[in-house]
Amino acid sequence: MNVEAPAGALSKESMGRPFWNQRLETIPRAQLDALHLARIQRLVTYAYENTAFYRRKLDAAGVKPSDIRSLADYKRLIPVTDKSEFIGLQQERPPYGDTLALPPDLVAHHCETSGTTGVPLAIPYSMVDTVRYGESWVYGFWGLGIRPTDTFYFAFGWGNFAGFWSAYWGARRLGCRIISGGGLDTKGHIQAIQRMKPTVLISTPTFALRMAQVAKEMGVDLSQSSIRYTYHAGEPGPTALPGMREQIETAWGAKAGELLGIAEVDAMAPGCPLGDGVHVNEMNCYTWSMDPVTGGESAEGEIGENVVTSYANTAQPLLNYRTHDLVRRRESGCGCGRTWVKFDGAVLGRTDFMVTVRGTNVYQTAVENILNQIQGVSMHYELVLTHEDGNDVMTVRFEPEPTLDAAHWDAVASDASDRIHKALHVRLRCTPVAPNTLPRFELKTKRIIDQRPKELRRALDR
Ligand SMILES: [Zn+2]
């Protein structure tokens, strides 16, 4: 793991380099895989020896750490783990069940998943874990152009949400000045930015747009503000949704970046500077894709569920951990020069929210991308899942732009339905609802409302 900044990181020459750590980000695949195997062998032994949870699990599968002689062995022999197992054990014996691999007094930070339904997952981090998580952000920050001379503004009320705590660890790691917006309201954030002149905004992507809207109402043009970069996590953002990238970059006059993070795993995949995908930080994580139907490994370029192993979480190890995120995985290199695995378009959907309509798989981001491009449709919409006559049904409920005359709502709805039909080969019901009636969120915008019968839901709130 790279914990020390590369020598001379602040020299003029270093500041101009496109990589935070070129040697690690461009390491040849064969070397990277050899490194993964060595680290995984150590990690499996560590998890087996230090947690009753993994000892039980591996013993039940009849596997010993010494059985892992290749990455193929690892994927085949080590049983997958799932969030629900951890939550179950934590509920039996709070706060961490018997999944903790360290003495409790070495837990340096505690977070919880920010889900709006269900039971939260408790996530412990050691001090070293927090440094490693932060490092993942630095790769993304640097790739976008952010340097130690920048000033970060966190438009965020902290809470227990790991996403932006780890961004904070990253900003510290990079050596930047940090300003916390804390519990200010939207107007307060805008005034603080005008007063303090930060150069980097950290927020959820929808909150960046919300701020832009409120600023407009205040008569403030944020494209003329001091912000030069915006960086996002927590919900589908500029990589998955090009329409959203354009809106954010225009409103803020800034370059927008994004990172795919999973609270219990790592800030695992910083955005590619080319903007069309995210790169797994392979210094912190090992990943493979699972075919959602067969459970076997899916081929490169096919859509599969991201299964991840974290080297960043030593407090609560995660082996072959199911993320329920659907990704299209590439190992064949990238135009930006990085050799790390790339997920084209970031996360394409969730296994628990993948709806099959008349034999076609429909992904949340695919629908959102289309809605983003339609004139007259605002950024406020939700996708409602129901089950009717034996089929999953997805209904798109959207707020038309407030300036759009109500007489045109139905035409916009039918335009949306036609475009979705053309692009995805399924017809979805599109229903306009009055402006300002859908709920607003400052943290994670809840786009999917699952109203299917409980037994049909596989949703594990993340
Ligand atoms: Zn790239």
Residues whose N, C-alpha, C, O or C-beta is under 5 A from the ligand:
A	BS01	ZN	C272 P273 C334 C336 R338
